[in-house]
Amino acid sequence: MRACLVVLLSSLVAAQAWGAEWNGVKAGGLGDAAAFSFYPTKNLSAAGDAGMVTTNRDDVAERVKMLRNQGMRRRYHHDELGWNARMDGFQGALLSVKLKYVGVWNEKRREIAARYDALFAKAGLKEIGPYPARGVVTPRETPGAKHVWHQYVIRVARRDALREFLTARGIGSEIYYPVPLHRQEALKGLGYVEGDFPEAERAAREVLALPIFPELRDDEQETVVEAIAEFLS
């Protein structure tokens, strides 16, 4: 059990954090291994399913290569049960081109996130939190961190009603994630019930992701914040 815990604690899910940093160290270099997703919605995205594992350990790299290729080190000799998880050449070619631009795109995301923050403050809607009252709790960048803002997620009371209001005005939004882990059907065997993790449950009721992508225009952001201000007025 101890060996398993060591592996879990030193492995990180970098997911959509390509370009993010913690105290000057890039995501992907903070542990023994990290996993990135290149799903089409990520900040560094492929045209289909794709991903990557980074590591600075030769033994981890060798085992990951084996597991992604059906558990084979030699062709037709399966040392372990693995997967057919090889990334196809088309996705690799696409990602190699996008890699040249993702830094610029990330900086645009950072500018957009800062502008959202300023617009909410100007509208008198920004609240420090942690819980929303009459306005919105905006996300914050922790000192020492460099965020790439794959998502811009606010917390707001009457979240579902706000989302319906925005949808009626043609403004997209998303809820990540509406059901906390301990209330998922797949994990009901663990025996947790509503109220066991009140912070996770409250967050699941309040979080709402607003539009953010490098090409988002200033006037589009203003439209989003003006609509939220109208709803909360």
Phi and psi in degrees as GROMACS dihedral restraints (atoms count N, CA, C in turn):
[ dihedral_restraints ]
;  ai    aj    ak    al  type     phi  dphi    fc
    3     4     5     6     1   -61.0    20    10
    4     5     6     7     1   -41.7    20    10
    6     7     8     9     1   -61.6    20    10
    7     8     9    10     1   -40.1    20    10
    9    10    11    12     1   -63.9    20    10
   10    11    12    13     1   -40.9    20    10
   12    13    14    15     1   -64.4    20    10
   13    14    15    16     1   -38.9    20    10
   15    16    17    18     1   -61.2    20    10
   16    17    18    19     1   -43.7    20    10
   18    19    20    21     1   -63.1    20    10
   19    20    21    22     1   -43.8    20    10
   21    22    23    24     1   -65.7    20    10
   22    23    24    25     1   -40.5    20    10
   24    25    26    27     1   -72.7    20    10
   25    26    27    28     1   -24.3    20    10
   27    28    29    30     1  -101.5    20    10
   28    29    30    31     1     4.8    20    10
   30    31    32    33     1  -110.9    20    10
   31    32    33    34     1   137.7    20    10
   33    34    35    36     1  -125.2    20    10
   34    35    36    37     1   144.7    20    10
   36    37    38    39     1   -93.2    20    10
   37    38    39    40     1   105.3    20    10
   39    40    41    42     1   -84.0    20    10
   40    41    42    43     1   -23.6    20    10
   42    43    44    45     1    45.5    20    10
   43    44    45    46     1  -108.4    20    10
   45    46    47    48     1  -101.6    20    10
   46    47    48    49     1    25.6    20    10
   48    49    50    51     1   -97.4    20    10
   49    50    51    52     1    23.9    20    10
   51    52    53    54     1   -59.0    20    10
   52    53    54    55     1   119.5    20    10
   54    55    56    57     1    98.8    20    10
   55    56    57    58     1   -14.1    20    10
   57    58    59    60     1   -70.0    20    10
   58    59    60    61     1   157.0    20    10
   60    61    62    63     1  -138.0    20    10
   61    62    63    64     1   153.5    20    10
   63    64    65    66     1  -132.0    20    10
   64    65    66    67     1   113.3    20    10
   66    67    68    69     1    51.6    20    10
   67    68    69    70     1    42.3    20    10
   69    70    71    72     1    84.6    20    10
   70    71    72    73     1    -4.0    20    10
   72    73    74    75     1   -99.9    20    10
   73    74    75    76     1   128.2    20    10
   75    76    77    78     1   -69.6    20    10
   76    77    78    79     1   147.5    20    10
   78    79    80    81     1   -56.8    20    10
   79    80    81    82     1   136.7    20    10
   81    82    83    84     1   104.2    20    10
   82    83    84    85     1   -15.4    20    10
   84    85    86    87     1  -121.2    20    10
   85    86    87    88     1    15.6    20    10
   87    88    89    90     1   -95.1    20    10
   88    89    90    91     1    -6.9    20    10
   90    91    92    93     1  -147.1    20    10
   91    92    93    94     1  -171.4    20    10
   93    94    95    96     1   -66.1    20    10
   94    95    96    97     1   -29.3    20    10
   96    97    98    99     1  -155.4    20    10
   97    98    99   100     1   154.2    20    10
   99   100   101   102     1  -145.1    20    10
  100   101   102   103     1   149.8    20    10
  102   103   104   105     1  -117.7    20    10
  103   104   105   106     1   126.2    20    10
  105   106   107   108     1  -106.0    20    10
  106   107   108   109     1   145.2    20    10
  108   109   110   111     1  -105.3    20    10
  109   110   111   112     1   136.3    20    10
  111   112   113   114     1  -114.0    20    10
  112   113   114   115     1    28.2    20    10
  114   115   116   117     1   -53.5    20    10
  115   116   117   118     1   149.1    20    10
  117   118   119   120     1   -54.4    20    10
  118   119   120   121     1   -20.7    20    10
  120   121   122   123     1   -89.1    20    10
  121   122   123   124     1    -5.3    20    10
  123   124   125   126     1   -76.7    20    10
  124   125   126   127     1   167.1    20    10
  126   127   128   129     1   -70.1    20    10
  127   128   129   130     1   -28.9    20    10
  129   130   131   132     1  -114.4    20    10
  130   131   132   133     1   106.0    20    10
  132   133   134   135     1  -122.3    20    10
  133   134   135   136     1   145.1    20    10
  135   136   137   138     1   -92.9    20    10
  136   137   138   139     1  -174.8    20    10
  138   139   140   141     1   -94.8    20    10
  139   140   141   142     1     1.6    20    10
  141   142   143   144     1  -162.3    20    10
  142   143   144   145     1  -160.1    20    10
  144   145   146   147     1   -69.5    20    10
  145   146   147   148     1   130.7    20    10
  147   148   149   150     1  -164.4    20    10
  148   149   150   151     1   159.1    20    10
  150   151   152   153     1  -168.6    20    10
  151   152   153   154     1   178.1    20    10
  153   154   155   156     1  -154.8    20    10
  154   155   156   157     1   145.9    20    10
  156   157   158   159     1  -110.9    20    10
  157   158   159   160     1   132.5    20    10
  159   160   161   162     1  -111.2    20    10
  160   161   162   163     1   146.2    20    10
  162   163   164   165     1  -161.2    20    10
  163   164   165   166     1   154.1    20    10
  165   166   167   168     1  -109.0    20    10
  166   167   168   169     1    15.1    20    10
  168   169   170   171     1  -112.6    20    10
  169   170   171   172     1   125.5    20    10
  171   172   173   174     1   -61.4    20    10
  172   173   174   175     1   -38.9    20    10
  174   175   176   177     1   -67.8    20    10
  175   176   177   178     1   -37.4    20    10
  177   178   179   180     1   -68.0    20    10
  178   179   180   181     1   -44.0    20    10
  180   181   182   183     1   -60.0    20    10
  181   182   183   184     1   -42.7    20    10
  183   184   185   186     1   -64.9    20    10
  184   185   186   187     1   -41.0    20    10
  186   187   188   189     1   -72.3    20    10
  187   188   189   190     1   -37.8    20    10
  189   190   191   192     1   -62.6    20    10
  190   191   192   193     1   -43.3    20    10
  192   193   194   195     1   -60.9    20    10
  193   194   195   196     1   -37.6    20    10
  195   196   197   198     1   -69.0    20    10
  196   197   198   199     1   -45.7    20    10
  198   199   200   201     1   -66.5    20    10
  199   200   201   202     1   -33.7    20    10
  201   202   203   204     1   -71.0    20    10
  202   203   204   205     1   -18.5    20    10
  204   205   206   207     1  -113.4    20    10
  205   206   207   208     1    50.5    20    10
  207   208   209   210     1    60.1    20    10
  208   209   210   211     1    29.5    20    10
  210   211   212   213     1    73.4    20    10
  211   212   213   214     1    22.2    20    10
  213   214   215   216     1  -106.8    20    10
  214   215   216   217     1   132.6    20    10
  216   217   218   219     1   -97.1    20    10
  217   218   219   220     1   -34.3    20    10
  219   220   221   222     1  -119.1    20    10
  220   221   222   223     1   145.5    20    10
  222   223   224   225     1   -57.5    20    10
  223   224   225   226     1   129.2    20    10
  225   226   227   228     1    70.7    20    10
  226   227   228   229     1    10.7    20    10
  228   229   230   231     1  -118.3    20    10
  229   230   231   232     1   105.9    20    10
  231   232   233   234     1   -96.3    20    10
  232   233   234   235     1   108.0    20    10
  234   235   236   237     1   -79.6    20    10
  235   236   237   238     1   -31.1    20    10
  237   238   239   240     1  -144.4    20    10
  238   239   240   241     1   166.9    20    10
  240   241   242   243     1   -73.7    20    10
  241   242   243   244     1   122.0    20    10
  243   244   245   246     1  -126.0    20    10
  244   245   246   247     1  -156.7    20    10
  246   247   248   249     1  -133.5    20    10
  247   248   249   250     1   161.9    20    10
  249   250   251   252     1   -92.3    20    10
  250   251   252   253     1    82.3    20    10
  252   253   254   255     1  -118.5    20    10
  253   254   255   256     1    28.6    20    10
  255   256   257   258     1   -75.9    20    10
  256   257   258   259     1   136.6    20    10
  258   259   260   261     1   -81.6    20    10
  259   260   261   262     1   130.3    20    10
  261   262   263   264     1   -74.7    20    10
  262   263   264   265     1   160.7    20    10
  264   265   266   267     1   -61.9    20    10
  265   266   267   268     1   -33.7    20    10
  267   268   269   270     1   -62.8    20    10
  268   269   270   271     1   -45.5    20    10
  270   271   272   273     1   -63.5    20    10
  271   272   273   274     1   -40.8    20    10
  273   274   275   276     1   -62.1    20    10
  274   275   276   277     1   -40.7    20    10
  276   277   278   279     1   -65.2    20    10
  277   278   279   280     1   -42.8    20    10
  279   280   281   282     1   -63.6    20    10
  280   281   282   283     1   -44.8    20    10
  282   283   284   285     1   -66.1    20    10
  283   284   285   286     1   -34.5    20    10
  285   286   287   288     1   -65.4    20    10
  286   287   288   289     1   -30.1    20    10
  288   289   290   291     1   -76.0    20    10
  289   290   291   292     1   -47.2    20    10
  291   292   293   294     1   -64.3    20    10
  292   293   294   295     1   -28.8    20    10
  294   295   296   297     1   -57.4    20    10
  295   296   297   298     1   -29.3    20    10
  297   298   299   300     1   -70.1    20    10
  298   299   300   301     1   -20.7    20    10
  300   301   302   303     1  -113.7    20    10
  301   302   303   304     1   -12.3    20    10
  303   304   305   306     1   -62.4    20    10
  304   305   306   307     1   -30.7    20    10
  306   307   308   309     1   -62.4    20    10
  307   308   309   310     1   -43.7    20    10
  309   310   311   312     1   -65.5    20    10
  310   311   312   313     1   -43.2    20    10
  312   313   314   315     1   -61.3    20    10
  313   314   315   316     1   -40.8    20    10
  315   316   317   318     1   -62.9    20    10
  316   317   318   319     1   -39.6    20    10
  318   319   320   321     1   -65.2    20    10
  319   320   321   322     1   -36.4    20    10
  321   322   323   324     1   -64.2    20    10
  322   323   324   325     1   -39.9    20    10
  324   325   326   327     1   -61.5    20    10
  325   326   327   328     1   -41.1    20    10
  327   328   329   330     1   -63.4    20    10
  328   329   330   331     1   -40.2    20    10
  330   331   332   333     1   -63.9    20    10
  331   332   333   334     1   -42.0    20    10
  333   334   335   336     1   -66.0    20    10
  334   335   336   337     1   -41.8    20    10
  336   337   338   339     1   -61.7    20    10
  337   338   339   340     1   -42.6    20    10
  339   340   341   342     1   -64.3    20    10
  340   341   342   343     1   -37.1    20    10
  342   343   344   345     1   -68.4    20    10
  343   344   345   346     1   -40.9    20    10
  345   346   347   348     1   -55.1    20    10
  346   347   348   349     1   -47.8    20    10
  348   349   350   351     1   -58.2    20    10
  349   350   351   352     1   -44.4    20    10
  351   352   353   354     1   -66.9    20    10
  352   353   354   355     1   -39.4    20    10
  354   355   356   357     1   -66.4    20    10
  355   356   357   358     1   -41.2    20    10
  357   358   359   360     1   -65.4    20    10
  358   359   360   361     1   -39.8    20    10
  360   361   362   363     1   -64.8    20    10
  361   362   363   364     1   -43.6    20    10
  363   364   365   366     1   -62.5    20    10
  364   365   366   367     1   -35.8    20    10
  366   367   368   369     1   -79.7    20    10
  367   368   369   370     1    -3.1    20    10
  369   370   371   372     1    73.6    20    10
  370   371   372   373     1    22.4    20    10
  372   373   374   375     1  -102.1    20    10
  373   374   375   376     1   -16.1    20    10
  375   376   377   378     1   -73.3    20    10
  376   377   378   379     1   129.5    20    10
  378   379   380   381     1  -122.0    20    10
  379   380   381   382     1   147.8    20    10
  381   382   383   384     1   -73.3    20    10
  382   383   384   385     1   -33.1    20    10
  384   385   386   387     1    87.3    20    10
  385   386   387   388     1  -164.4    20    10
  387   388   389   390     1   -78.0    20    10
  388   389   390   391     1   -12.9    20    10
  390   391   392   393     1  -113.2    20    10
  391   392   393   394     1   143.3    20    10
  393   394   395   396     1   -75.9    20    10
  394   395   396   397     1   147.1    20    10
  396   397   398   399     1  -115.5    20    10
  397   398   399   400     1   -85.9    20    10
  399   400   401   402     1  -102.6    20    10
  400   401   402   403     1   -11.8    20    10
  402   403   404   405     1  -120.4    20    10
  403   404   405   406     1  -140.4    20    10
  405   406   407   408     1  -128.0    20    10
  406   407   408   409     1   144.0    20    10
  408   409   410   411     1   -93.6    20    10
  409   410   411   412     1   118.1    20    10
  411   412   413   414     1   -91.4    20    10
  412   413   414   415     1   153.4    20    10
  414   415   416   417     1   -69.9    20    10
  415   416   417   418     1   150.8    20    10
  417   418   419   420     1  -123.2    20    10
  418   419   420   421     1   151.1    20    10
  420   421   422   423     1   -96.0    20    10
  421   422   423   424     1   119.1    20    10
  423   424   425   426     1   -66.8    20    10
  424   425   426   427     1   138.1    20    10
  426   427   428   429     1   -53.3    20    10
  427   428   429   430     1   134.3    20    10
  429   430   431   432     1    93.6    20    10
  430   431   432   433     1   -11.5    20    10
  432   433   434   435     1  -105.1    20    10
  433   434   435   436     1   151.9    20    10
  435   436   437   438     1  -124.4    20    10
  436   437   438   439     1   108.2    20    10
  438   439   440   441     1   -85.1    20    10
  439   440   441   442     1   145.1    20    10
  441   442   443   444     1  -106.7    20    10
  442   443   444   445     1     0.0    20    10
  444   445   446   447     1    52.9    20    10
  445   446   447   448     1    51.7    20    10
  447   448   449   450     1   -58.0    20    10
  448   449   450   451     1   -34.8    20    10
  450   451   452   453     1  -133.4    20    10
  451   452   453   454     1   150.8    20    10
  453   454   455   456     1  -117.9    20    10
  454   455   456   457     1   104.2    20    10
  456   457   458   459     1  -113.2    20    10
  457   458   459   460     1   120.4    20    10
  459   460   461   462     1   -99.3    20    10
  460   461   462   463     1   164.3    20    10
  462   463   464   465     1  -116.1    20    10
  463   464   465   466     1   133.8    20    10
  465   466   467   468     1  -150.5    20    10
  466   467   468   469     1   143.2    20    10
  468   469   470   471     1   -72.0    20    10
  469   470   471   472     1   156.2    20    10
  471   472   473   474     1    53.8    20    10
  472   473   474   475     1    43.7    20    10
  474   475   476   477     1   -57.3    20    10
  475   476   477   478     1   -45.9    20    10
  477   478   479   480     1   -64.1    20    10
  478   479   480   481     1   -39.9    20    10
  480   481   482   483     1   -65.7    20    10
  481   482   483   484     1   -39.1    20    10
  483   484   485   486     1   -62.8    20    10
  484   485   486   487     1   -42.0    20    10
  486   487   488   489     1   -63.2    20    10
  487   488   489   490     1   -40.8    20    10
  489   490   491   492     1   -62.6    20    10
  490   491   492   493     1   -39.7    20    10
  492   493   494   495     1   -61.6    20    10
  493   494   495   496     1   -45.8    20    10
  495   496   497   498     1   -66.0    20    10
  496   497   498   499     1   -42.3    20    10
  498   499   500   501     1   -59.9    20    10
  499   500   501   502     1   -41.1    20    10
  501   502   503   504     1   -62.5    20    10
  502   503   504   505     1   -22.1    20    10
  504   505   506   507     1  -101.2    20    10
  505   506   507   508     1    12.4    20    10
  507   508   509   510     1    74.9    20    10
  508   509   510   511     1    21.6    20    10
  510   511   512   513     1  -104.5    20    10
  511   512   513   514     1   121.1    20    10
  513   514   515   516     1   -77.0    20    10
  514   515   516   517     1   151.7    20    10
  516   517   518   519     1  -157.9    20    10
  517   518   519   520     1   170.1    20    10
  519   520   521   522     1  -150.0    20    10
  520   521   522   523     1   154.3    20    10
  522   523   524   525     1  -111.5    20    10
  523   524   525   526     1   113.3    20    10
  525   526   527   528     1  -118.8    20    10
  526   527   528   529     1   101.3    20    10
  528   529   530   531     1  -131.3    20    10
  529   530   531   532     1   142.1    20    10
  531   532   533   534     1   -74.6    20    10
  532   533   534   535     1   -20.4    20    10
  534   535   536   537     1  -125.1    20    10
  535   536   537   538     1   118.5    20    10
  537   538   539   540     1   -65.5    20    10
  538   539   540   541     1   157.0    20    10
  540   541   542   543     1   -55.0    20    10
  541   542   543   544     1   -42.6    20    10
  543   544   545   546     1   -71.1    20    10
  544   545   546   547     1    -9.5    20    10
  546   547   548   549     1  -106.2    20    10
  547   548   549   550     1     6.3    20    10
  549   550   551   552     1   -72.9    20    10
  550   551   552   553     1   141.4    20    10
  552   553   554   555     1   -57.1    20    10
  553   554   555   556     1   -38.3    20    10
  555   556   557   558     1   -64.8    20    10
  556   557   558   559     1   -21.6    20    10
  558   559   560   561     1  -112.2    20    10
  559   560   561   562     1    15.0    20    10
  561   562   563   564     1   -65.0    20    10
  562   563   564   565     1   -21.5    20    10
  564   565   566   567     1   -65.0    20    10
  565   566   567   568     1   -15.5    20    10
  567   568   569   570     1   -73.8    20    10
  568   569   570   571     1   -16.8    20    10
  570   571   572   573     1    88.7    20    10
  571   572   573   574     1     9.3    20    10
  573   574   575   576     1   -79.1    20    10
  574   575   576   577     1   149.9    20    10
  576   577   578   579     1  -128.5    20    10
  577   578   579   580     1   168.7    20    10
  579   580   581   582     1   -54.9    20    10
  580   581   582   583     1   130.3    20    10
  582   583   584   585     1   103.8    20    10
  583   584   585   586     1   -14.1    20    10
  585   586   587   588     1   -70.9    20    10
  586   587   588   589     1   -32.8    20    10
  588   589   590   591     1  -129.9    20    10
  589   590   591   592     1    76.9    20    10
  591   592   593   594     1   -63.7    20    10
  592   593   594   595     1   -31.4    20    10
  594   595   596   597     1   -68.3    20    10
  595   596   597   598     1   -43.7    20    10
  597   598   599   600     1   -63.5    20    10
  598   599   600   601     1   -40.2    20    10
  600   601   602   603     1   -66.3    20    10
  601   602   603   604     1   -40.7    20    10
  603   604   605   606     1   -67.4    20    10
  604   605   606   607     1   -42.8    20    10
  606   607   608   609     1   -59.5    20    10
  607   608   609   610     1   -40.7    20    10
  609   610   611   612     1   -63.4    20    10
  610   611   612   613     1   -23.8    20    10
  612   613   614   615     1   -87.9    20    10
  613   614   615   616     1   -16.5    20    10
  615   616   617   618     1  -114.2    20    10
  616   617   618   619     1   -20.4    20    10
  618   619   620   621     1   -78.5    20    10
  619   620   621   622     1   142.0    20    10
  621   622   623   624     1  -147.9    20    10
  622   623   624   625     1   125.0    20    10
  624   625   626   627     1   -89.5    20    10
  625   626   627   628     1   127.0    20    10
  627   628   629   630     1   -95.8    20    10
  628   629   630   631     1   161.8    20    10
  630   631   632   633     1   -57.5    20    10
  631   632   633   634     1   130.4    20    10
  633   634   635   636     1  -153.5    20    10
  634   635   636   637     1   123.7    20    10
  636   637   638   639     1  -162.2    20    10
  637   638   639   640     1   157.0    20    10
  639   640   641   642     1   -56.6    20    10
  640   641   642   643     1   -27.6    20    10
  642   643   644   645     1   -92.5    20    10
  643   644   645   646     1     4.2    20    10
  645   646   647   648     1   -63.0    20    10
  646   647   648   649     1   126.0    20    10
  648   649   650   651     1   -83.9    20    10
  649   650   651   652     1   158.5    20    10
  651   652   653   654     1   -58.5    20    10
  652   653   654   655     1   -45.1    20    10
  654   655   656   657     1   -66.6    20    10
  655   656   657   658     1   -29.8    20    10
  657   658   659   660     1   -69.0    20    10
  658   659   660   661     1   -40.8    20    10
  660   661   662   663     1   -62.0    20    10
  661   662   663   664     1   -43.1    20    10
  663   664   665   666     1   -60.5    20    10
  664   665   666   667     1   -37.9    20    10
  666   667   668   669     1   -62.9    20    10
  667   668   669   670     1   -41.9    20    10
  669   670   671   672     1   -61.2    20    10
  670   671   672   673     1   -50.4    20    10
  672   673   674   675     1   -68.1    20    10
  673   674   675   676     1   -38.5    20    10
  675   676   677   678     1   -62.1    20    10
  676   677   678   679     1   -38.5    20    10
  678   679   680   681     1   -66.6    20    10
  679   680   681   682     1   -41.7    20    10
  681   682   683   684     1   -64.7    20    10
  682   683   684   685     1   -40.6    20    10
  684   685   686   687     1   -62.5    20    10
  685   686   687   688     1   -40.2    20    10
  687   688   689   690     1   -62.6    20    10
  688   689   690   691     1   -43.4    20    10
  690   691   692   693     1   -63.0    20    10
  691   692   693   694     1   -40.3    20    10
  693   694   695   696     1   -84.8    20    10
  694   695   696   697     1    -8.3    20    10
